[in-house]
Amino acid sequence: MTALAALDRWPDGPRAVAVLVADEVVDDRGDTTTALPWASVTKLATALAALVAVADGRVSLDDPAGPAGSTVAHLLAHASGLDFDTGAVRAPPGTRRIYSNAGYETLAGHVADRVGQPFARWLDRSVLEPLAMAATRLEGSPASGLVGPVADLAALTAELAAPTLVPAESAALLRTVAFPGLAGLLPGVGWQARNDWGLGPEVRDGKSPHWTGTRNSASTFGHFGAAGGFCWVDPASGVACACLTATAFGPWALERWPELSDDVLAAYGRPWSPEDVTPPA
């Protein structure tokens, strides 16, 4: 039995997985070159493009953006108070974790204004081209519109694991909880009294239930999408995993994704204990 045998119990349809150790692909399964929809995994690339603009001095995390009192940082961390998919404001900034596609579209518009070009072009120049993700394109919303193969998602995953496009202090913001202690709904999973999020990725921390495995550390960060794909990086174990499918997210995913993650970590992860990992504050 291989670390990816759990895929045999997934719904039929296109699917591909890549496993990374020390930011290198060490195992994969499926057609890793077929383009599939990323859905909300897109937000990882959009967040990285925003942080490249911050590193370039074109954007500040403290720039006002979105509802009154909201900043770029609030938008990145789903703390602006914007509704999921409308411009309605459901809470004051910094008081609730409200997962928001509208927030990421607002973020992309702000970045586009500051860099002086359409966001899709900035995403190409700042992230897709430098990471040689030539088969991936934005075909819609910067919150959910990327389409590309697992090979390209693996390249983005490697960048998240060992960043090269932004300085270390910016990279740390991806995996460190922003506006800690905010409650909110983790879409498709359930209400979380502490719905931790970094500036782009979700941070696992103490969430339960969760879409990653029982072997994943509290420092695991990443994202999943409604199209049935995900990406996670576990700094404690030194392992990362990227997956795309053509099967919509549903109960099957919450059963099968953790199983796969546990198998991958059992096969490739380095030993760690809770004492070795300080959950992001």
MARGU-920767 format. One record per residue (C-alpha): residue number from 1; residue in three letters; x, y, z. Coordinates in steps of 0.2 Angstrom, whole numbers. Example, Ala and Ser with C-alpha at 12.3 -4.5 7.8 and 13.67 -1.06 7.14 Angstrom:
2
(1, 'ALA', (62, -22, 39))
(2, 'SER', (68, -5, 36))
END
This chain:
281
(1, 'MET', (0, 0, 0))
(2, 'THR', (7, 17, -5))
(3, 'ALA', (4, 34, 4))
(4, 'LEU', (-8, 39, -9))
(5, 'ALA', (-19, 23, -9))
(6, 'ALA', (-33, 32, -1))
(7, 'LEU', (-37, 40, -18))
(8, 'ASP', (-44, 23, -23))
(9, 'ARG', (-59, 27, -11))
(10, 'TRP', (-62, 44, -18))
(11, 'PRO', (-77, 47, -30))
(12, 'ASP', (-74, 43, -48))
(13, 'GLY', (-67, 57, -59))
(14, 'PRO', (-51, 67, -63))
(15, 'ARG', (-40, 69, -48))
(16, 'ALA', (-22, 72, -45))
(17, 'VAL', (-11, 74, -29))
(18, 'ALA', (7, 79, -26))
(19, 'VAL', (17, 77, -10))
(20, 'LEU', (31, 88, -6))
(21, 'VAL', (46, 86, 6))
(22, 'ALA', (58, 100, 9))
(23, 'ASP', (48, 109, -5))
(24, 'GLU', (52, 95, -18))
(25, 'VAL', (39, 84, -25))
(26, 'VAL', (43, 66, -19))
(27, 'ASP', (27, 57, -24))
(28, 'ASP', (12, 60, -35))
(29, 'ARG', (-3, 51, -43))
(30, 'GLY', (-15, 55, -57))
(31, 'ASP', (-13, 66, -72))
(32, 'THR', (-3, 81, -64))
(33, 'THR', (-3, 91, -81))
(34, 'THR', (-22, 92, -83))
(35, 'ALA', (-29, 109, -79))
(36, 'LEU', (-43, 108, -66))
(37, 'PRO', (-52, 122, -57))
(38, 'TRP', (-44, 128, -41))
(39, 'ALA', (-59, 137, -34))
(40, 'SER', (-55, 145, -17))
(41, 'VAL', (-37, 138, -17))
(42, 'THR', (-35, 153, -29))
(43, 'LYS', (-35, 164, -14))
(44, 'LEU', (-17, 158, -9))
(45, 'ALA', (-10, 165, -26))
(46, 'THR', (-20, 181, -24))
(47, 'ALA', (-14, 183, -6))
(48, 'LEU', (4, 180, -12))
(49, 'ALA', (2, 193, -26))
(50, 'ALA', (-4, 206, -14))
(51, 'LEU', (11, 202, -2))
(52, 'VAL', (23, 204, -17))
(53, 'ALA', (15, 221, -20))
(54, 'VAL', (18, 225, -1))
(55, 'ALA', (36, 220, -2))
(56, 'ASP', (38, 231, -18))
(57, 'GLY', (31, 246, -8))
(58, 'ARG', (16, 248, -19))
(59, 'VAL', (4, 242, -6))
(60, 'SER', (3, 243, 13))
(61, 'LEU', (-6, 231, 24))
(62, 'ASP', (-12, 247, 33))
(63, 'ASP', (-20, 254, 17))
(64, 'PRO', (-39, 258, 20))
(65, 'ALA', (-48, 245, 9))
(66, 'GLY', (-65, 239, 9))
(67, 'PRO', (-78, 245, 22))
(68, 'ALA', (-74, 260, 34))
(69, 'GLY', (-61, 255, 46))
(70, 'SER', (-55, 240, 36))
(71, 'THR', (-37, 238, 29))
(72, 'VAL', (-28, 227, 16))
(73, 'ALA', (-24, 216, 31))
(74, 'HIS', (-42, 214, 36))
(75, 'LEU', (-47, 209, 18))
(76, 'LEU', (-32, 196, 17))
(77, 'ALA', (-38, 188, 34))
(78, 'HIS', (-57, 188, 31))
(79, 'ALA', (-59, 200, 45))
(80, 'SER', (-66, 215, 36))
(81, 'GLY', (-84, 211, 40))
(82, 'LEU', (-89, 210, 22))
(83, 'ASP', (-102, 197, 17))
(84, 'PHE', (-97, 181, 8))
(85, 'ASP', (-102, 186, -9))
(86, 'THR', (-109, 204, -8))
(87, 'GLY', (-104, 221, -3))
(88, 'ALA', (-115, 220, 13))
(89, 'VAL', (-106, 223, 29))
(90, 'ARG', (-110, 211, 42))
(91, 'ALA', (-99, 216, 56))
(92, 'PRO', (-86, 229, 61))
(93, 'PRO', (-69, 226, 55))
(94, 'GLY', (-58, 215, 66))
(95, 'THR', (-73, 208, 76))
(96, 'ARG', (-78, 192, 67))
(97, 'ARG', (-70, 180, 54))
(98, 'ILE', (-82, 181, 40))
(99, 'TYR', (-75, 171, 25))
(100, 'SER', (-78, 182, 10))
(101, 'ASN', (-75, 181, -9))
(102, 'ALA', (-81, 199, -10))
(103, 'GLY', (-67, 204, 2))
(104, 'TYR', (-54, 196, -10))
(105, 'GLU', (-62, 204, -25))
(106, 'THR', (-60, 221, -16))
(107, 'LEU', (-42, 216, -11))
(108, 'ALA', (-38, 213, -29))
(109, 'GLY', (-46, 229, -35))
(110, 'HIS', (-35, 239, -23))
(111, 'VAL', (-19, 230, -28))
(112, 'ALA', (-23, 233, -46))
(113, 'ASP', (-26, 252, -43))
(114, 'ARG', (-9, 253, -34))
(115, 'VAL', (1, 243, -46))
(116, 'GLY', (-7, 252, -61))
(117, 'GLN', (-12, 236, -71))
(118, 'PRO', (-26, 223, -71))
(119, 'PHE', (-25, 211, -57))
(120, 'ALA', (-24, 196, -68))
(121, 'ARG', (-9, 203, -76))
(122, 'TRP', (-1, 207, -60))
(123, 'LEU', (-4, 190, -54))
(124, 'ASP', (5, 183, -69))
(125, 'ARG', (20, 194, -67))
(126, 'SER', (22, 193, -48))
(127, 'VAL', (17, 175, -45))
(128, 'LEU', (13, 163, -60))
(129, 'GLU', (28, 168, -71))
(130, 'PRO', (41, 168, -58))
(131, 'LEU', (36, 151, -52))
(132, 'ALA', (35, 144, -69))
(133, 'MET', (16, 141, -68))
(134, 'ALA', (14, 142, -86))
(135, 'ALA', (-2, 131, -88))
(136, 'THR', (-12, 141, -75))
(137, 'ARG', (-23, 156, -79))
(138, 'LEU', (-35, 167, -70))
(139, 'GLU', (-52, 164, -78))
(140, 'GLY', (-64, 174, -67))
(141, 'SER', (-64, 180, -49))
(142, 'PRO', (-47, 183, -40))
(143, 'ALA', (-56, 174, -26))
(144, 'SER', (-59, 158, -35))
(145, 'GLY', (-55, 159, -54))
(146, 'LEU', (-38, 150, -56))
(147, 'VAL', (-38, 135, -68))
(148, 'GLY', (-22, 124, -69))
(149, 'PRO', (-14, 107, -66))
(150, 'VAL', (-8, 100, -50))
(151, 'ALA', (10, 102, -56))
(152, 'ASP', (8, 121, -55))
(153, 'LEU', (-1, 120, -38))
(154, 'ALA', (13, 110, -32))
(155, 'ALA', (25, 124, -37))
(156, 'LEU', (14, 137, -27))
(157, 'THR', (14, 125, -13))
(158, 'ALA', (33, 124, -13))
(159, 'GLU', (34, 143, -13))
(160, 'LEU', (23, 143, 2))
(161, 'ALA', (34, 130, 11))
(162, 'ALA', (50, 139, 7))
(163, 'PRO', (46, 157, 1))
(164, 'THR', (57, 166, -12))
(165, 'LEU', (45, 179, -19))
(166, 'VAL', (43, 189, -3))
(167, 'PRO', (55, 193, 12))
(168, 'ALA', (55, 182, 27))
(169, 'GLU', (45, 194, 37))
(170, 'SER', (31, 194, 24))
(171, 'ALA', (32, 176, 22))
(172, 'ALA', (29, 174, 41))
(173, 'LEU', (13, 183, 39))
(174, 'LEU', (5, 170, 28))
(175, 'ARG', (7, 157, 42))
(176, 'THR', (4, 167, 57))
(177, 'VAL', (-13, 171, 64))
(178, 'ALA', (-19, 188, 60))
(179, 'PHE', (-32, 196, 72))
(180, 'PRO', (-32, 181, 84))
(181, 'GLY', (-46, 175, 93))
(182, 'LEU', (-60, 179, 80))
(183, 'ALA', (-75, 167, 80))
(184, 'GLY', (-83, 162, 63))
(185, 'LEU', (-89, 149, 51))
(186, 'LEU', (-76, 138, 43))
(187, 'PRO', (-86, 135, 26))
(188, 'GLY', (-91, 117, 24))
(189, 'VAL', (-84, 112, 41))
(190, 'GLY', (-93, 121, 54))
(191, 'TRP', (-93, 135, 67))
(192, 'GLN', (-76, 138, 76))
(193, 'ALA', (-74, 148, 92))
(194, 'ARG', (-57, 152, 86))
(195, 'ASN', (-57, 153, 67))
(196, 'ASP', (-39, 156, 64))
(197, 'TRP', (-32, 163, 48))
(198, 'GLY', (-16, 171, 42))
(199, 'LEU', (-14, 184, 28))
(200, 'GLY', (-21, 172, 15))
(201, 'PRO', (-20, 154, 21))
(202, 'GLU', (-31, 146, 34))
(203, 'VAL', (-21, 141, 50))
(204, 'ARG', (-26, 124, 57))
(205, 'ASP', (-22, 128, 76))
(206, 'GLY', (-34, 119, 87))
(207, 'LYS', (-49, 118, 75))
(208, 'SER', (-59, 102, 77))
(209, 'PRO', (-66, 95, 66))
(210, 'HIS', (-55, 100, 52))
(211, 'TRP', (-52, 95, 34))
(212, 'THR', (-33, 90, 36))
(213, 'GLY', (-28, 75, 46))
(214, 'THR', (-26, 70, 64))
(215, 'ARG', (-7, 69, 61))
(216, 'ASN', (-6, 87, 55))
(217, 'SER', (1, 99, 67))
(218, 'ALA', (-7, 115, 74))
(219, 'SER', (5, 125, 63))
(220, 'THR', (-2, 118, 47))
(221, 'PHE', (-8, 131, 35))
(222, 'GLY', (-17, 131, 18))
(223, 'HIS', (-34, 131, 9))
(224, 'PHE', (-47, 121, 1))
(225, 'GLY', (-59, 124, -13))
(226, 'ALA', (-77, 120, -18))
(227, 'ALA', (-71, 111, -33))
(228, 'GLY', (-63, 97, -22))
(229, 'GLY', (-45, 102, -21))
(230, 'PHE', (-34, 108, -7))
(231, 'CYS', (-16, 113, -3))
(232, 'TRP', (-8, 112, 15))
(233, 'VAL', (9, 114, 22))
(234, 'ASP', (14, 107, 39))
(235, 'PRO', (30, 115, 45))
(236, 'ALA', (32, 104, 60))
(237, 'SER', (32, 88, 49))
(238, 'GLY', (41, 96, 34))
(239, 'VAL', (28, 89, 22))
(240, 'ALA', (16, 98, 11))
(241, 'CYS', (2, 91, 0))
(242, 'ALA', (-7, 98, -16))
(243, 'CYS', (-23, 91, -23))
(244, 'LEU', (-35, 95, -37))
(245, 'THR', (-51, 86, -42))
(246, 'ALA', (-66, 88, -53))
(247, 'THR', (-78, 82, -39))
(248, 'ALA', (-87, 96, -29))
(249, 'PHE', (-83, 98, -11))
(250, 'GLY', (-95, 88, 0))
(251, 'PRO', (-96, 76, 15))
(252, 'TRP', (-84, 64, 5))
(253, 'ALA', (-70, 77, 6))
(254, 'LEU', (-71, 78, 25))
(255, 'GLU', (-70, 59, 26))
(256, 'ARG', (-57, 56, 13))
(257, 'TRP', (-45, 71, 14))
(258, 'PRO', (-40, 68, 32))
(259, 'GLU', (-37, 50, 28))
(260, 'LEU', (-26, 54, 14))
(261, 'SER', (-17, 68, 24))
(262, 'ASP', (-13, 55, 38))
(263, 'ASP', (-7, 42, 26))
(264, 'VAL', (5, 55, 18))
(265, 'LEU', (11, 61, 35))
(266, 'ALA', (14, 43, 41))
(267, 'ALA', (24, 40, 26))
(268, 'TYR', (34, 56, 24))
(269, 'GLY', (33, 66, 39))
(270, 'ARG', (47, 69, 52))
(271, 'PRO', (43, 65, 70))
(272, 'TRP', (37, 80, 80))
(273, 'SER', (27, 82, 96))
(274, 'PRO', (15, 96, 102))
(275, 'GLU', (30, 103, 113))
(276, 'ASP', (40, 106, 97))
(277, 'VAL', (26, 117, 89))
(278, 'THR', (20, 133, 96))
(279, 'PRO', (3, 136, 88))
(280, 'PRO', (3, 153, 79))
(281, 'ALA', (-2, 167, 91))
END
